[in-house]
Amino acid sequence: MLEYVKLILEKVSFDKQLFEKELKKSIRDLMKEELIDLKKWCYENFSKEHEILNRCFV
């Protein structure tokens, strides 16, 4: 599931609103272990959306 989420987030990263929507949905659906990996991956790959990431990973 985590790899699928990464793929989706990469595809929607051009649109901040859509990216945030998909990220929130992913956070809700993933297991805790996957969520830790997702958070790390997001900060590594989407630092330009830093404010969105901070809002979602509260």
Secondary structure, 3 states (H helix, E strand, C coil): CHHHHHHHHHHHCCCHHHHHHHHHHHHHHCCHHHHHHHHHHHHHHCHHHHHHHHHHCC
